[in-house]
């Protein structure tokens, strides 16, 4: 690797920031409209509601959870990027109420620009997350690509009667969010060289949602998702539509990383966040909150927290336990009867 190449930052190779490089929700919906959804008696969760993972029944008391996620560099340290990508990928298993079993690496790598030692660091970052969360990363697949990308295909298991889905919200539920927002904004600040709270963002992105999944199950949740590339309002809208309910969000109760509001006020807004904001425009009724607050609630997250509904007292108990464990969780709203709208 030449001296010139060796000084390049990983994020210089990336056209997007983590999950912000996903296809926009509107564009993806247009693509999927031309694809016939699969159907099988053992396919318990498929593509119908755009849930976080597929679930396949093996027996009356066991089902597999399958998911995949990968993205471009979001930080410059390769091991940290690997850890973030792996934490983000396994989050979908936790969002379904499952336990991860094993995973396969997915790698796109510019072999002429970045040496094998850098890739080894990325893979070790992912493997370390597997060891922390109790699943094995066993091989995978690599291709040569001018833009580096990394992630995992993860297989987990869940009891068929205890699956959490994005269609499970119930009127009367309180809404719990288990991580602060603002990761997309901070990631964009990093790419632009703007000072931002990177350490707090990395700490959030590398914190697995295992504790959050336990809290959701113990609270009796049936509706759950993780907040990633479509932002809080985008993912919540998918939940309300799938569940046939409305939801109200108290913007002031939503946890936010320090300094994010100032960055948005200064014009540091990811392209993915802007696409999310446009997509939810006719799905969200807006009260007195500002446009900047709507952008924050639409911010494209990477390895964000879980969003779940539970009976109010149980939701409060879940938040208390998560805070004792060091998680910045909060009750951020409630669910009512409705037709799929979100009120802010």
N, C-alpha and C positions, 0 to 999 in steps of 0.2 A: 504494500500500500504506500503510495507516494506521500511525501511530507504535506503536499497541498491537500490531498484528500483526507489525510489523517487529522487535519485541523477542522474539518467540517463538522458542524453540529448535526446530530441526528434529525432534529426538527427542521433543518434546512431541506431535507429530502421530502418532507411531508406537505401535501397540498391542503390538508385539513388537519383538525385538531382532535385526535381520538375519535370518539363516537360522533363528533361533528362532521366527519367525512362520510357518514351514511347518506344514502339516497334520501331526499326529503320525503316526508310522509305522504304528501300529495302525489308525488311522482311514483312512489312505491305502490300506492293504491291503484294507480292507473296501470302499472305493469301487471299486478296480481289479478286485475279484473279480467285479463285474458288467459288466466291459468285455471284449469279445472281443479277444485279442491279435492284432495284424496278422501276416500271413505272406506272404512273397514270396521267391523264390530269391535276389534281390539284397539283401535285408535281412539283413545279416550280424549285427547286434546290434539287437534290438528291446526289447520290454518284459518278456520272459520272466523275467529275473533282476533287474529293477530297476536296470540298469546306469546309468552316468553320462550316456551320450549314445547316440543312434542312429547306426548306421553303415550306409551304403548303397554297394554295389559299383557302380562305373562301368565298370571294365575289370579285366583280370586283375592289373594292378599299381597300381590307384588306386581309392580309396574315399573318400566324403564322410563327415565326422563332423558331426552336427547336435545342438545343445543349446540350452537357454534357462534363464535364471535371473534373478529380480528379487526385491527385498524393500524393506521400509520403512526409513526412516532409522536408521542405527546409530550415527552421530556427528552433531555439529551443524554442522560445516563442510561446505558443499555440495560443494566440489570433492573433498574427501577421501571423502565418501560415494560420489560417482560413481566414484572410483578403486577403492574397495573393491568396489563392486558389479560393476564390469567385470572386476577381477581374479578375483573369485569365479566369474563366468559363464564366462570362458575356461578356468578350471581343469578343467572337464569334458572339454574337448578334450585337454588335456595328460594327464588321467587315462586316456584311451583310447590314448595313445601317438601322438596326432596333432599336426599343426601348424595353428594358426589361419590362416584366409584373410581373412575379413571378418565384420562383425557389424552388426546392426540394433538401434537403441535401442528399449527398451520403457519408456514413461513414463505414469504416472498422476499427475495434478498438480492440487492445489487452487488453481485460478487466481484465485479470489477472496481467498485468504489469503496466497499466496506469489507474488511478482512474477516476471516473465520473466527478470530478471537473476539470480535465484537458480537457476532451471532451467538457464540458460546455463552457470553454474558447474558444476552437476552433470554436464552433457553434456561439458564440457571435461575434467573429471576422467576420464570414461570414455574420451574420445578420446585423452587422453595415455597411458593404459594401452595402447590399440591401437598407438600409435606406438612405445612401448617394446617391445612384444611382436611387432611386425611385421605387424599386421593393420589393416585399414581399418574404421572405423565409418562406415557409409554410410546415413544417414537412419534411418527407423524409424516408430514410431506413437505418438501421444499421445491420452489421453482425460482428461476432467475428472473428478476424484475427490477427495473430502474428505480422503483419506489419501494422502500422496505415496509413490510407489513407483518404483523405477528398476532397470533391469538391461539385459541384452543377449540377443539370439538370435545365436548364434555358429556359423559354418560353418567347418570345417577339413577337412584331408585326412590320410589315413594309407594305408600299403600294406596290402592285405587280409591279408597273411601276418604282419604285425607289429602287429596290434591287441592292446592290453592290455584285459582285461576283468575284472570282479569274479568271474568263474567260473574264473580261471586259477591259483589257488593250488595248490601241489603239496606233498605230504608231504616233509619235509626242508627246506623253505624257511625262511629267517629272515625276520622281519617288520621292515620299515623304516618309520618315521614321520618326515616331513621338516619338520614345524613343531610348536611347542609347543602344548599344550592350555590352555584357560582363557579363550578369547576370549568365549564366551557369558556367563560369570560377570562378566567385566570390563564387557561391554556393559550388563548389567543393573545393575551398580554405577553406571555413568554415568547411566542413566535415573533411578535413585533418589537421585542426588546424593551417593553414597558415594565417598570418595577411592579411586582405583585406578590401576594402571599403564597409563594410556590410551596413552601414546606407544609402548610396547612392543607393545601389542595392535594399534595402527594399523600399525606397521611390519610386523608379521606378516601382517596382512590385505591389505596393499598390495604384498607380495612375490609376484610371479608364480611359478607352479610349473613354469616352463620348465626351469630347471636340474634340478629334481627328476625331470621326465619324461625328460630325457637320461640322468640317473643310473640310472633304472629300466631304460631300454632297454639301456644299456651293461652293466648287471648281469645281463642275460638274463631279466628279469622277464617273466612272462606274466599274473600276477594283480595288479591295481592298482585303486584307487579314490581319490577324494579325501574327506577327512573334513570334513563340513559339518554340516547341521542335525540328523542323527541321532546325532551323537557318535561317538567312536572305537569303542565297543563295538557300537553300532547298525550302523555301516557294516561293521565286521569280521564281525559276525554274518551280514549279508547276503552277504558274501564266502564265509564258511565253508559256508553252506547251498548257495549256487550252485556251489561247488567240490566239495562232498561231502567235506569234511575237517573236522578240529578245529583250533583254534588256542589257544595258551597265551600270555598277556600277563604280562610282568614289570612290575607297576605301578610299582616303584621306578625302572625304566629309562625311563619315559615322560617326555619333556621337558614342563615346565610353566612358564607365565609366572609371574614373581615376584608374590607376594602373593595368588595365587588361592586357595591352601589356606586362608589366614586369612579371606578373604571368604566361602568356603563355610562355614567354622566359625561365621561370624557370621550365617549365614542368607541370604546373597546367592546365590540359586540361580534361574536362569531357569525359567519354566514349561515351555519346550521340553525342558530338561534333565530335569525331573521326569517328563515324559511318556516320554522316552527310557529313563529308569531303570526305569519301570514296564514298558515294552515288552520290555526284555531280561531281565526277572526270571527267566523260565523257560527262557532260552536260554544263560544264563551260570552256570557253577559257580563259587562264591565260596570262596576260601581264608580266610586270616586278615585280609584287608584290611578297613578300616572302611567304614561306609556313606558317609562323606564322600569316600573314595577312589573308590567306585563312582559317586558323583555326578560327580566330576571326570572319570572315564573315559567318562561318558555326556553330558558337557557339549556343548550344541548349538553347534557352531563356525560361524563365517562366514569364508569364504575360508581354510579350513584347509589343512593340508599333504596330500601324497600318502601313501598307505599301500600298500606293495607287498611282495611276497614274492620272494626270490631265494636262490640257493645261498649258504650262510653266508659263505664267503670273499668272494664277489662282493658280498654285502650289506654286509660290513664295509668293503670298498673304496669302495662307493658312499657310505656315511656319511662316510668320511674325506674324500672329494672334496667332498661337500656342505659339510662343516664348513670346509674350506679356502676355500670360496666364501662363507662367512658365514652358512650355514643351520644352525639348531639341530636337526640330524637325529640319529636314534639307532636302534639295533637294539632293539626292544622285546619280542620274543618269537619264537615258532617255530610251525611248522605240522606236524601229525601226521595220520595216517589217522584217520578218524572219520566222524561223521554230522551235522556242522554246529554243534557246540557251541563255546563259547569258555570257557576256564578262566583264572581270574584269581587 
